[in-house]
Amino acid sequence: MKKIELAVLLAFVMFAKSASANCYMINDSDAKNLCLARENNSATYCYMINDEDNKNFCLATVNHSQTYCYMINDNDKKNFCLSSF
């Protein structure tokens, strides 16, 4: 199950980069806010994400800080976060 979650997160990150102008078209609120945070380089949207691991991933990427990666509980997501730097 964790590999599926990681694959979905990776697919979303790639989708968010290519469809950044269409963040509002994303139905999942966490994914939408992650997209908006990355598009606007604003951590404000990260705090609107419900899942703590996704929130910390968002904060890590928007703030360019690995510190938030270490706050992620899921090891697969943590490693994915760290590898994005």
C-alpha positions in Angstrom: 0.0 0.0 0.0 2.8 2.4 0.8 4.3 2.0 -2.7 0.9 3.0 -4.1 0.8 6.1 -2.0 4.3 7.0 -3.0 3.5 6.5 -6.7 0.4 8.6 -6.3 2.4 11.4 -4.6 5.1 11.2 -7.3 2.5 11.3 -10.0 0.8 14.3 -8.4 4.1 16.2 -8.1 4.8 15.6 -11.8 1.2 16.6 -12.7 1.3 19.7 -10.5 4.4 20.9 -12.3 2.8 20.5 -15.7 -0.7 21.7 -14.7 0.2 24.4 -12.3 -2.2 26.8 -14.0 -5.0 24.3 -13.3 -4.6 23.7 -9.6 -8.3 24.6 -9.0 -9.3 21.8 -11.3 -7.9 19.2 -8.8 -10.7 17.7 -6.8 -8.7 16.4 -3.8 -8.2 19.4 -1.4 -4.8 18.2 -0.1 -3.5 17.8 -3.7 -5.0 21.1 -4.7 -3.4 23.0 -1.8 0.0 21.3 -2.5 -0.3 22.4 -6.1 -1.2 26.0 -5.1 1.6 26.1 -2.6 4.2 25.1 -5.2 2.7 27.4 -7.8 2.6 30.5 -5.6 5.7 29.5 -3.5 3.5 30.1 -0.5 3.6 28.0 2.7 0.1 29.4 3.5 -1.5 26.7 1.3 0.5 24.0 3.1 -1.2 24.7 6.3 -4.6 24.0 4.6 -3.5 20.4 3.9 -5.1 17.9 6.3 -2.7 15.0 6.1 0.3 15.8 8.3 2.9 14.0 6.1 1.7 15.8 3.0 1.7 19.1 4.9 5.3 18.6 6.0 6.3 17.5 2.5 4.7 20.7 1.2 6.5 22.9 3.8 9.8 21.2 2.9 9.4 21.9 -0.8 8.0 25.4 -0.5 10.5 26.5 2.1 13.4 24.5 0.6 14.1 23.0 4.0 14.9 19.3 4.6 14.0 19.8 8.3 10.3 19.3 7.4 11.2 16.0 5.7 12.4 14.6 9.0 8.9 15.4 10.5 7.2 13.0 8.1 6.2 9.7 9.8 5.9 7.6 6.7 9.4 6.4 5.8 8.7 6.1 2.1 7.4 9.7 1.9 10.2 10.9 4.1 12.8 9.4 1.8 11.0 10.8 -1.2 11.0 14.2 0.4 14.7 14.0 1.2 15.5 12.8 -2.4 13.8 15.9 -3.8 16.7 18.1 -2.5 
